[in-house]
Amino acid sequence: MPYPPEFLQLVDKFIHLANELAKHGKDGEVSAAILFAAGRYNAFNFLSRNGHEEDRDSAVEFYLSEYRKALVSNLEGVVGPVVKQHD
């Protein structure tokens, strides 16, 4: 299923910010911060939408599954090349 252009533009904004932050040689730290921020934002999103304790495990499984799909599809180049090839 192709991703809508608006969604990919939003993703690109996050990647642009991450690339700017990583210019100082701390790309591993930026990568860890993005992952942590996603967890924090998704927890906030779940809880602020009246997430219930009994739904917490299914929410965790959902977010883990979505992250796995995103990581694997990007590693496989489904959306496009992740890095530019150097000639």
MOPAC internal coordinates of N, CA, C and O (Angstrom, degrees):
PM7 1SCF
backbone

  N    0.0000 0     0.00 0     0.00 0    0    0    0
  C    1.4447 1     0.00 0     0.00 0    1    0    0
  C    1.5292 1   109.02 1     0.00 0    2    1    0
  O    1.2310 1   119.74 1   -58.47 1    3    2    1
  N    1.3139 1   118.10 1   121.53 1    3    2    1
  C    1.4688 1   120.23 1  -178.90 1    5    3    2
  C    1.5392 1   111.15 1   -70.12 1    6    5    3
  O    1.2310 1   121.82 1   -30.00 1    7    6    5
  N    1.3019 1   114.12 1   150.00 1    7    6    5
  C    1.4573 1   119.57 1   178.25 1    9    7    6
  C    1.5274 1   109.18 1   -85.90 1   10    9    7
  O    1.2310 1   119.74 1   -38.71 1   11   10    9
  N    1.3325 1   118.10 1   141.29 1   11   10    9
  C    1.4643 1   120.30 1   177.68 1   13   11   10
  C    1.5288 1   110.15 1   -64.57 1   14   13   11
  O    1.2310 1   119.95 1   -36.00 1   15   14   13
  N    1.3346 1   117.70 1   144.00 1   15   14   13
  C    1.4663 1   120.67 1  -179.55 1   17   15   14
  C    1.5313 1   112.99 1   -56.03 1   18   17   15
  O    1.2310 1   120.19 1   143.86 1   19   18   17
  N    1.3208 1   117.25 1   -36.14 1   19   18   17
  C    1.4641 1   120.79 1  -179.58 1   21   19   18
  C    1.5291 1   110.83 1   -63.58 1   22   21   19
  O    1.2310 1   120.83 1   142.37 1   23   22   21
  N    1.3210 1   116.01 1   -37.63 1   23   22   21
  C    1.4582 1   120.82 1   178.30 1   25   23   22
  C    1.5289 1   110.16 1   -66.16 1   26   25   23
  O    1.2310 1   120.62 1   133.85 1   27   26   25
  N    1.3335 1   116.41 1   -46.15 1   27   26   25
  C    1.4661 1   119.96 1  -179.44 1   29   27   26
  C    1.5263 1   111.40 1   -65.61 1   30   29   27
  O    1.2310 1   119.68 1   147.54 1   31   30   29
  N    1.3314 1   118.22 1   -32.46 1   31   30   29
  C    1.4685 1   121.01 1   175.94 1   33   31   30
  C    1.5268 1   110.49 1   -65.08 1   34   33   31
  O    1.2310 1   120.73 1   140.58 1   35   34   33
  N    1.3236 1   116.21 1   -39.42 1   35   34   33
  C    1.4592 1   120.46 1   177.24 1   37   35   34
  C    1.5305 1   110.42 1   -65.13 1   38   37   35
  O    1.2310 1   120.55 1   136.60 1   39   38   37
  N    1.3111 1   116.55 1   -43.40 1   39   38   37
  C    1.4685 1   121.45 1   177.01 1   41   39   38
  C    1.5294 1   109.68 1   -59.44 1   42   41   39
  O    1.2310 1   120.46 1   135.30 1   43   42   41
  N    1.3225 1   116.73 1   -44.70 1   43   42   41
  C    1.4636 1   121.15 1  -179.81 1   45   43   42
  C    1.5214 1   112.41 1   -60.53 1   46   45   43
  O    1.2310 1   119.65 1   147.10 1   47   46   45
  N    1.3258 1   118.27 1   -32.90 1   47   46   45
  C    1.4687 1   120.77 1   177.34 1   49   47   46
  C    1.5250 1   110.69 1   -64.35 1   50   49   47
  O    1.2310 1   120.46 1   138.33 1   51   50   49
  N    1.3279 1   116.72 1   -41.67 1   51   50   49
  C    1.4623 1   119.89 1   177.66 1   53   51   50
  C    1.5325 1   110.43 1   -65.71 1   54   53   51
  O    1.2310 1   120.52 1   138.07 1   55   54   53
  N    1.3144 1   116.62 1   -41.93 1   55   54   53
  C    1.4674 1   120.32 1  -179.39 1   57   55   54
  C    1.5234 1   110.59 1   -65.94 1   58   57   55
  O    1.2310 1   120.25 1   140.46 1   59   58   57
  N    1.3262 1   117.13 1   -39.54 1   59   58   57
  C    1.4738 1   120.60 1   178.16 1   61   59   58
  C    1.5282 1   109.86 1   -60.81 1   62   61   59
  O    1.2310 1   120.34 1   133.90 1   63   62   61
  N    1.3322 1   116.96 1   -46.10 1   63   62   61
  C    1.4588 1   120.41 1   178.35 1   65   63   62
  C    1.5317 1   110.51 1   -61.04 1   66   65   63
  O    1.2310 1   120.34 1   136.17 1   67   66   65
  N    1.3251 1   116.96 1   -43.83 1   67   66   65
  C    1.4662 1   120.74 1   179.54 1   69   67   66
  C    1.5296 1   110.79 1   -61.82 1   70   69   67
  O    1.2310 1   120.34 1   138.11 1   71   70   69
  N    1.3217 1   116.96 1   -41.89 1   71   70   69
  C    1.4604 1   120.00 1   178.63 1   73   71   70
  C    1.5273 1   111.53 1   -63.99 1   74   73   71
  O    1.2310 1   120.32 1   141.98 1   75   74   73
  N    1.3189 1   117.00 1   -38.02 1   75   74   73
  C    1.4663 1   120.44 1   176.71 1   77   75   74
  C    1.5287 1   110.42 1   -63.48 1   78   77   75
  O    1.2310 1   120.70 1   135.48 1   79   78   77
  N    1.3128 1   116.27 1   -44.52 1   79   78   77
  C    1.4615 1   120.62 1  -179.56 1   81   79   78
  C    1.5233 1   111.78 1   -67.28 1   82   81   79
  O    1.2310 1   120.33 1   147.89 1   83   82   81
  N    1.3227 1   116.97 1   -32.11 1   83   82   81
  C    1.4673 1   121.55 1  -177.31 1   85   83   82
  C    1.5226 1   112.95 1   -79.78 1   86   85   83
  O    1.2310 1   119.78 1   172.22 1   87   86   85
  N    1.3310 1   118.03 1    -7.78 1   87   86   85
  C    1.4637 1   120.72 1  -179.86 1   89   87   86
  C    1.5187 1   112.33 1   -61.28 1   90   89   87
  O    1.2310 1   120.17 1   162.16 1   91   90   89
  N    1.3042 1   117.28 1   -17.84 1   91   90   89
  C    1.4538 1   121.06 1  -178.82 1   93   91   90
  C    1.5233 1   111.64 1   -91.34 1   94   93   91
  O    1.2310 1   120.47 1  -161.18 1   95   94   93
  N    1.3414 1   116.71 1    18.82 1   95   94   93
  C    1.4547 1   121.45 1   174.10 1   97   95   94
  C    1.5113 1   115.43 1    78.16 1   98   97   95
  O    1.2310 1   120.37 1  -161.66 1   99   98   97
  N    1.3151 1   116.91 1    18.34 1   99   98   97
  C    1.4650 1   119.53 1  -178.58 1  101   99   98
  C    1.5212 1   110.03 1  -118.16 1  102  101   99
  O    1.2310 1   120.87 1  -131.96 1  103  102  101
  N    1.3386 1   115.95 1    48.04 1  103  102  101
  C    1.4599 1   119.27 1  -176.02 1  105  103  102
  C    1.5244 1   112.29 1   -63.61 1  106  105  103
  O    1.2310 1   119.29 1   145.53 1  107  106  105
  N    1.3202 1   118.95 1   -34.47 1  107  106  105
  C    1.4582 1   121.30 1   177.13 1  109  107  106
  C    1.5201 1   111.64 1   -65.14 1  110  109  107
  O    1.2310 1   121.26 1   140.94 1  111  110  109
  N    1.3255 1   115.20 1   -39.06 1  111  110  109
  C    1.4634 1   119.81 1   178.09 1  113  111  110
  C    1.5271 1   110.59 1   -67.83 1  114  113  111
  O    1.2310 1   120.27 1   140.09 1  115  114  113
  N    1.3284 1   117.09 1   -39.91 1  115  114  113
  C    1.4625 1   121.21 1   178.30 1  117  115  114
  C    1.5279 1   109.74 1   -64.77 1  118  117  115
  O    1.2310 1   120.15 1   136.84 1  119  118  117
  N    1.3096 1   117.31 1   -43.16 1  119  118  117
  C    1.4629 1   121.28 1   178.24 1  121  119  118
  C    1.5325 1   110.58 1   -59.25 1  122  121  119
  O    1.2310 1   120.49 1   134.57 1  123  122  121
  N    1.3261 1   116.67 1   -45.43 1  123  122  121
  C    1.4648 1   120.63 1   178.73 1  125  123  122
  C    1.5271 1   110.96 1   -64.46 1  126  125  123
  O    1.2310 1   120.37 1   141.44 1  127  126  125
  N    1.3359 1   116.89 1   -38.56 1  127  126  125
  C    1.4655 1   120.54 1   179.97 1  129  127  126
  C    1.5207 1   111.29 1   -66.04 1  130  129  127
  O    1.2310 1   120.20 1   140.53 1  131  130  129
  N    1.3489 1   117.23 1   -39.47 1  131  130  129
  C    1.4682 1   120.08 1   178.09 1  133  131  130
  C    1.5294 1   110.05 1   -62.24 1  134  133  131
  O    1.2310 1   120.59 1   134.94 1  135  134  133
  N    1.3039 1   116.48 1   -45.06 1  135  134  133
  C    1.4629 1   120.58 1  -179.85 1  137  135  134
  C    1.5308 1   110.89 1   -62.23 1  138  137  135
  O    1.2310 1   120.98 1   135.74 1  139  138  137
  N    1.3324 1   115.73 1   -44.26 1  139  138  137
  C    1.4625 1   120.38 1   179.14 1  141  139  138
  C    1.5254 1   110.58 1   -65.02 1  142  141  139
  O    1.2310 1   120.47 1   136.88 1  143  142  141
  N    1.3351 1   116.70 1   -43.12 1  143  142  141
  C    1.4678 1   121.13 1   179.51 1  145  143  142
  C    1.5251 1   110.89 1   -62.37 1  146  145  143
  O    1.2310 1   120.19 1   139.83 1  147  146  145
  N    1.3314 1   117.24 1   -40.17 1  147  146  145
  C    1.4629 1   120.22 1   178.15 1  149  147  146
  C    1.5264 1   109.86 1   -62.16 1  150  149  147
  O    1.2310 1   120.42 1   137.39 1  151  150  149
  N    1.3154 1   116.80 1   -42.61 1  151  150  149
  C    1.4598 1   120.17 1   177.69 1  153  151  150
  C    1.5173 1   111.75 1   -63.02 1  154  153  151
  O    1.2310 1   120.79 1   137.26 1  155  154  153
  N    1.3230 1   116.09 1   -42.74 1  155  154  153
  C    1.4595 1   119.96 1   179.76 1  157  155  154
  C    1.5243 1   110.82 1   -65.45 1  158  157  155
  O    1.2310 1   120.53 1   134.82 1  159  158  157
  N    1.3245 1   116.59 1   -45.18 1  159  158  157
  C    1.4690 1   119.82 1  -178.70 1  161  159  158
  C    1.5273 1   110.91 1   -65.76 1  162  161  159
  O    1.2310 1   120.30 1   137.53 1  163  162  161
  N    1.3196 1   117.02 1   -42.47 1  163  162  161
  C    1.4617 1   119.55 1  -179.67 1  165  163  162
  C    1.5259 1   111.69 1   -67.56 1  166  165  163
  O    1.2310 1   119.79 1   144.96 1  167  166  165
  N    1.3292 1   118.00 1   -35.04 1  167  166  165
  C    1.4610 1   120.70 1   174.82 1  169  167  166
  C    1.5279 1   110.14 1   -64.28 1  170  169  167
  O    1.2310 1   121.14 1   134.90 1  171  170  169
  N    1.3309 1   115.42 1   -45.10 1  171  170  169
  C    1.4681 1   119.95 1   177.08 1  173  171  170
  C    1.5255 1   110.85 1   -59.62 1  174  173  171
  O    1.2310 1   120.93 1   134.17 1  175  174  173
  N    1.3301 1   115.84 1   -45.83 1  175  174  173
  C    1.4550 1   121.05 1  -179.07 1  177  175  174
  C    1.5318 1   110.27 1   -60.10 1  178  177  175
  O    1.2310 1   120.28 1   133.30 1  179  178  177
  N    1.3094 1   117.07 1   -46.70 1  179  178  177
  C    1.4680 1   121.70 1   179.62 1  181  179  178
  C    1.5333 1   110.87 1   -61.62 1  182  181  179
  O    1.2310 1   120.61 1   130.38 1  183  182  181
  N    1.3345 1   116.43 1   -49.62 1  183  182  181
  C    1.4641 1   120.23 1  -176.14 1  185  183  182
  C    1.5262 1   112.39 1   -69.33 1  186  185  183
  O    1.2310 1   120.10 1   143.86 1  187  186  185
  N    1.3324 1   117.41 1   -36.14 1  187  186  185
  C    1.4657 1   119.93 1  -178.16 1  189  187  186
  C    1.5254 1   112.26 1   -74.71 1  190  189  187
  O    1.2310 1   120.55 1   164.53 1  191  190  189
  N    1.3209 1   116.55 1   -15.47 1  191  190  189
  C    1.4715 1   120.21 1   176.22 1  193  191  190
  C    1.5228 1   110.31 1   -99.39 1  194  193  191
  O    1.2310 1   121.79 1  -146.63 1  195  194  193
  N    1.3255 1   114.18 1    33.37 1  195  194  193
  C    1.4618 1   122.01 1   177.69 1  197  195  194
  C    1.5242 1   112.90 1    60.62 1  198  197  195
  O    1.2310 1   120.90 1  -140.54 1  199  198  197
  N    1.3353 1   115.88 1    39.46 1  199  198  197
  C    1.4583 1   119.57 1   174.93 1  201  199  198
  C    1.5169 1   109.91 1   -60.75 1  202  201  199
  O    1.2310 1   120.41 1   -45.33 1  203  202  201
  N    1.2886 1   116.82 1   134.67 1  203  202  201
  C    1.4599 1   122.18 1  -177.90 1  205  203  202
  C    1.5172 1   109.89 1  -103.53 1  206  205  203
  O    1.2310 1   121.24 1   -29.68 1  207  206  205
  N    1.3017 1   115.24 1   150.32 1  207  206  205
  C    1.4628 1   121.94 1  -179.04 1  209  207  206
  C    1.5288 1   111.51 1   -52.56 1  210  209  207
  O    1.2310 1   120.34 1   140.01 1  211  210  209
  N    1.3247 1   116.95 1   -39.99 1  211  210  209
  C    1.4680 1   119.46 1  -178.28 1  213  211  210
  C    1.5289 1   112.44 1   -69.66 1  214  213  211
  O    1.2310 1   120.29 1   163.17 1  215  214  213
  N    1.3224 1   117.05 1   -16.83 1  215  214  213
  C    1.4696 1   121.06 1   178.45 1  217  215  214
  C    1.5272 1   113.06 1   -95.40 1  218  217  215
  O    1.2310 1   120.24 1   174.72 1  219  218  217
  N    1.3210 1   117.14 1    -5.28 1  219  218  217
  C    1.4637 1   121.39 1  -173.40 1  221  219  218
  C    1.5263 1   112.58 1   -60.11 1  222  221  219
  O    1.2310 1   119.88 1   134.31 1  223  222  221
  N    1.3279 1   117.84 1   -45.69 1  223  222  221
  C    1.4667 1   120.08 1  -178.63 1  225  223  222
  C    1.5244 1   111.62 1   -62.43 1  226  225  223
  O    1.2310 1   120.33 1   139.27 1  227  226  225
  N    1.3340 1   116.97 1   -40.73 1  227  226  225
  C    1.4688 1   118.71 1   179.24 1  229  227  226
  C    1.5280 1   110.58 1   -69.51 1  230  229  227
  O    1.2310 1   119.73 1   147.07 1  231  230  229
  N    1.3293 1   118.12 1   -32.93 1  231  230  229
  C    1.4691 1   120.75 1   176.48 1  233  231  230
  C    1.5290 1   110.17 1   -65.56 1  234  233  231
  O    1.2310 1   120.74 1   136.04 1  235  234  233
  N    1.3178 1   116.18 1   -43.96 1  235  234  233
  C    1.4694 1   120.38 1   178.47 1  237  235  234
  C    1.5262 1   109.99 1   -60.38 1  238  237  235
  O    1.2310 1   120.20 1   133.94 1  239  238  237
  N    1.3057 1   117.22 1   -46.06 1  239  238  237
  C    1.4693 1   120.76 1   179.31 1  241  239  238
  C    1.5264 1   111.21 1   -61.84 1  242  241  239
  O    1.2310 1   120.40 1   139.92 1  243  242  241
  N    1.3270 1   116.84 1   -40.08 1  243  242  241
  C    1.4601 1   120.95 1   178.32 1  245  243  242
  C    1.5237 1   111.03 1   -60.77 1  246  245  243
  O    1.2310 1   120.26 1   128.56 1  247  246  245
  N    1.3404 1   117.11 1   -51.44 1  247  246  245
  C    1.4621 1   120.43 1  -177.92 1  249  247  246
  C    1.5265 1   111.82 1   -65.13 1  250  249  247
  O    1.2310 1   120.09 1   140.38 1  251  250  249
  N    1.3256 1   117.44 1   -39.62 1  251  250  249
  C    1.4647 1   120.13 1   176.92 1  253  251  250
  C    1.5234 1   111.31 1   -62.83 1  254  253  251
  O    1.2310 1   120.56 1   138.01 1  255  254  253
  N    1.3191 1   116.54 1   -41.99 1  255  254  253
  C    1.4619 1   121.42 1   179.04 1  257  255  254
  C    1.5237 1   111.12 1   -63.96 1  258  257  255
  O    1.2310 1   120.45 1   137.52 1  259  258  257
  N    1.3293 1   116.74 1   -42.48 1  259  258  257
  C    1.4694 1   120.39 1   179.68 1  261  259  258
  C    1.5263 1   111.16 1   -66.08 1  262  261  259
  O    1.2310 1   120.09 1   139.99 1  263  262  261
  N    1.3384 1   117.44 1   -40.01 1  263  262  261
  C    1.4587 1   120.20 1   177.97 1  265  263  262
  C    1.5329 1   110.29 1   -64.04 1  266  265  263
  O    1.2310 1   120.69 1   136.25 1  267  266  265
  N    1.3222 1   116.29 1   -43.75 1  267  266  265
  C    1.4664 1   120.37 1   179.41 1  269  267  266
  C    1.5301 1   110.34 1   -59.51 1  270  269  267
  O    1.2310 1   120.38 1   134.57 1  271  270  269
  N    1.3410 1   116.88 1   -45.43 1  271  270  269
  C    1.4737 1   120.47 1   179.16 1  273  271  270
  C    1.5236 1   110.72 1   -61.12 1  274  273  271
  O    1.2310 1   120.24 1   136.76 1  275  274  273
  N    1.3248 1   117.15 1   -43.24 1  275  274  273
  C    1.4630 1   120.89 1  -179.35 1  277  275  274
  C    1.5290 1   111.01 1   -64.30 1  278  277  275
  O    1.2310 1   120.58 1   134.20 1  279  278  277
  N    1.3280 1   116.49 1   -45.80 1  279  278  277
  C    1.4625 1   120.34 1  -178.83 1  281  279  278
  C    1.5218 1   111.02 1   -63.24 1  282  281  279
  O    1.2310 1   120.32 1   131.03 1  283  282  281
  N    1.3185 1   116.99 1   -48.97 1  283  282  281
  C    1.4691 1   121.03 1  -178.09 1  285  283  282
  C    1.5246 1   110.84 1   -64.07 1  286  285  283
  O    1.2310 1   119.90 1   135.54 1  287  286  285
  N    1.3183 1   117.80 1   -44.46 1  287  286  285
  C    1.4684 1   119.31 1  -178.49 1  289  287  286
  C    1.5188 1   111.05 1   -64.56 1  290  289  287
  O    1.2310 1   119.94 1   144.95 1  291  290  289
  N    1.3268 1   117.73 1   -35.05 1  291  290  289
  C    1.4605 1   119.80 1   177.67 1  293  291  290
  C    1.5221 1   111.93 1   -74.04 1  294  293  291
  O    1.2310 1   119.91 1   142.66 1  295  294  293
  N    1.3191 1   117.78 1   -37.34 1  295  294  293
  C    1.4685 1   120.16 1   175.72 1  297  295  294
  C    1.5253 1   110.90 1   -62.79 1  298  297  295
  O    1.2310 1   120.79 1   145.82 1  299  298  297
  N    1.3251 1   116.10 1   -34.18 1  299  298  297
  C    1.4675 1   120.73 1  -179.80 1  301  299  298
  C    1.5228 1   112.66 1   -86.00 1  302  301  299
  O    1.2310 1   119.89 1   177.43 1  303  302  301
  N    1.3325 1   117.81 1    -2.57 1  303  302  301
  C    1.4541 1   120.94 1   178.21 1  305  303  302
  C    1.5134 1   114.40 1    72.83 1  306  305  303
  O    1.2310 1   120.00 1  -155.57 1  307  306  305
  N    1.3282 1   117.60 1    24.43 1  307  306  305
  C    1.4614 1   121.35 1  -177.96 1  309  307  306
  C    1.5258 1   111.20 1   -60.79 1  310  309  307
  O    1.2310 1   120.00 1   138.93 1  311  310  309
  N    1.3223 1   117.60 1   -41.07 1  311  310  309
  C    1.4617 1   122.03 1  -177.24 1  313  311  310
  C    1.5270 1   110.80 1   -85.00 1  314  313  311
  O    1.2310 1   120.23 1   156.56 1  315  314  313
  N    1.2945 1   117.16 1   -23.44 1  315  314  313
  C    1.4616 1   122.88 1  -177.13 1  317  315  314
  C    1.5118 1   107.95 1   145.98 1  318  317  315
  O    1.2310 1   120.63 1    -5.30 1  319  318  317
  N    1.3169 1   116.40 1   174.70 1  319  318  317
  C    1.4671 1   118.47 1  -178.54 1  321  319  318
  C    1.5288 1   111.17 1   -64.22 1  322  321  319
  O    1.2310 1   120.88 1   -43.16 1  323  322  321
  N    1.3157 1   115.93 1   136.84 1  323  322  321
  C    1.4561 1   121.43 1  -179.89 1  325  323  322
  C    1.5283 1   109.82 1   -81.26 1  326  325  323
  O    1.2310 1   120.45 1   145.08 1  327  326  325
  N    1.3221 1   116.75 1   -34.92 1  327  326  325
  C    1.4634 1   121.20 1   177.54 1  329  327  326
  C    1.5092 1   109.11 1  -124.90 1  330  329  327
  O    1.2310 1   121.31 1   -29.10 1  331  330  329
  N    1.3149 1   115.09 1   150.90 1  331  330  329
  C    1.4594 1   119.31 1   177.17 1  333  331  330
  C    1.5193 1   109.38 1   -78.23 1  334  333  331
  O    1.2310 1   120.95 1   -43.12 1  335  334  333
  N    1.3039 1   115.78 1   136.88 1  335  334  333
  C    1.4566 1   120.17 1   176.94 1  337  335  334
  C    1.5147 1   109.37 1   -77.75 1  338  337  335
  O    1.2310 1   120.70 1   -45.36 1  339  338  337
  N    1.3210 1   116.27 1   134.64 1  339  338  337
  C    1.4689 1   120.97 1   178.60 1  341  339  338
  C    1.5121 1   109.39 1   -90.79 1  342  341  339
  O    1.2310 1   120.56 1   -48.52 1  343  342  341
  N    1.3193 1   116.54 1   131.48 1  343  342  341
  C    1.4640 1   121.23 1   178.28 1  345  343  342
  C    1.5086 1   111.74 1   -87.88 1  346  345  343
  O    1.2310 1   120.10 1   180.00 1  347  346  345

